């Protein structure tokens, strides 16, 4: 992932038209494995305590799902938003975004949520980006999240539990000092996965290997 400077939240909120909102986000390709409906179901409880809260679902529908089922899943999510009367608190950014735009949405966020449903998921690029951006993170307990969010780097919740998502998000928004601690710990961990640092470790490793195996002398016949 790129190296991210975790600054500019207020400016970016204003540029994105979401200033003065408590912004919760999830980004990535949209499909049913993401469990987005459980965050939507959590929003009434979040909004009851934080009336400015807004949940942004950022990303296009997964191309394979689009070919098979069209926008059926996204339409179900939209219907759920309308049924819960959350249209003013949930927004879909159904666009292809550049890396820079994705980072801007992350930096504008107050809480990042990965509500994924597969407990055996061993990696998540979106989680890595959120750590690298220094976000307060709420996630279900899939393998990557359990490891990455240990030591109070984030908040873990059970799968498919909108109640726990609401409790976790509210707990972060209720306590600015705790939110800041989560952000700092996430960033300290995530920045080590940024390419400049990873690249330097690769270079150092290659130098060590070359140094341990000097080039053999070639004689002249």
N, C-alpha and C positions, 0 to 999 in steps of 0.2 A: 504494500500500500504506500501511497505517497506520504511524505512528511507533512504533518498538518500543524499549523500554529493555532491553538485553541482560543482565538480571540474574535471579537467583532459581532457578538450575539445581538446586541441592540441594533447596530447598523444593518445587519443582514435581515433581522426581523422587519425593519422598516422597508428595506428594499423589496422584500418578498410580500409585503402587504399584510403582515401578521404582527405588527408592533403592538405592544401592550397585551399580548396573549401569552399564556403559559403553554408552550408548544411541546407536544408529544409526537414523536415520529417513528415510523417504520419505513425503510426503503428496500427496494429490490423487486425482482419479478414477482408479480402477484399470482398466487395459485393457492388451492385449498390447504396445502401442507403448511402454509405460513400461520394459520390460526388467527387471522386478522379479525375474524368475527368476535373473538373473545375480548379483544381490546375495545371494539365497538360496544360490546355489551357492558364493559366496565365504565364507559364514559358518563352515563347518568350519575353514578356515584362519585365520579371525579368532579364533574361539573357542579354537583350539589355543594361540594366543599370549595371548589376553585372555579368560579363562574366564567373566568376568562380562558379556561382550558380549551385547546384545540388539538385534535389528533389528525396528523397528516399521513396519508398512505401514499408514498412517493414511489412511482414506478409503473411500468406497463405490465399488462397481462403476459404471462409466460407464453412464448410463441407456440410451443407444442400444445399447450392447453387451448390457445386461441384457435388452432387448426381443428382440434377435436370438438370443443364445446363452445367456441365463440366466447362471448363475454358473460356467460351464464353465472360464473362465480362472482364477478364484479357486480353484476346486477343484483345478485342476492345480498351482497354487502350494502349496496345502495338502498335496497328495500329495508334492510335491517336498520340502517341509519334513520330512514324516514319513519319507520314504525316506532322507534325510540324517541322521536322528535329531537334528534341530534344534528339536524342539517346545518345548524350554525356552529357546530363544534367538531364536525368530521369533514375533511376535505380530501379529494382524490386528485393527485397530480399524475394523470395518465399520459405521460410523455416519456420519450427517450431523453435522458439527461446525460450531459457530459460529466466527466469526473469532477470538474470544477463546480458544476451545479449541484452535484450530489454532496460534495463537501460543504457548500454554502448552506444547504438545507440542514445538514448535520450541525454545523456551527450555530445555526439559528435555534436549535432545539434545546429544551430544558431537560427532557427525559427521552431516552431512546428505548424502544421496546422490541424485543424479538420473541414473539409468542409462539414459536415454531412447535410442531406437534410430534416430530420424530425424535425419540429419546436417544437414538443411536447416531445422530448427526455429529460427525467428528470435526467439521469445520464450517465456519460461517464467515464469508467475506464481509458481510454487513456488520457483524459483531466486531470484527477486527477494525473496520473503519471507525465505528463508534468509540472503541477504546482509544484508537489513535487520535480522535478528535477530543478526547477528554470529556466524554458524556457520562452523566448519571444514567445507569442502565438497569432495566428490569427485563428479566429473561426467564423463560421456562428452563427446565433442568436437562437440556440435551448435553451431550458429552463435552463439546467445546465450551459451552457456557459454564458448566460446573467447574472446569479447570480455569478458564480465563477470569471468572468473576469471584474466585476464592479470595480469602483474606480481605473481605470487605471492599472489593473492587466493583461490586454491583449487588443487585438484589435478585434472588432466585425465587420463582414461584412454581406451583404445580401446573401440569399440563391442563389446558382447557378450563382454567379457573378464572373467570372474569372477576370474581370476588377478590381473589388474591392479587390480581393485576391492579384493581382499584385501590386496594389497601396499600400496595407497594408504591404506586405512583403518588397517592395522597401523602404517604409518609415522607417521600422525598420533597414534594412541593411544600409540605407543612414546615420543613426544617431546613432553612437555607444553609446552615452550618454543615449539616450532614450532607446535603447536596454537594457542597463545595468539596468536602472530604472525598466523596465518591468520585467526583470529577478529577481531582488531583491524583488519586490512586489509579484510576483508569488510564489517565494520560501517562503516568510514570511507567506503567506496564505496556501500554499499547505502542508507545514511541519506539520501543526496542524492536518492533516488527516493521517499522518504516524502512523503505528501501535503502536510504543512505546508510543506515546503521547495519542492516543486513548485508548490504554490499561490502561495507568495510570489513565485516567479520569474514566474509568469503575471501576477500583479498588477503587478510591476515592469515587465514587458514592455508591458502595456496602458498604464501611465502614460507610458512612453517614447513609445509610438505617439501617444497623445493630445497629449502635449507637442510632438511634432514636427508635428502638424497642428492648430493652434489653431482654435477655432470662428470661422467668418467673422462679421464684424459685419453685423448686419441693420439696414438703414436704416428710418426711419419715413416712410411716404408722407404 
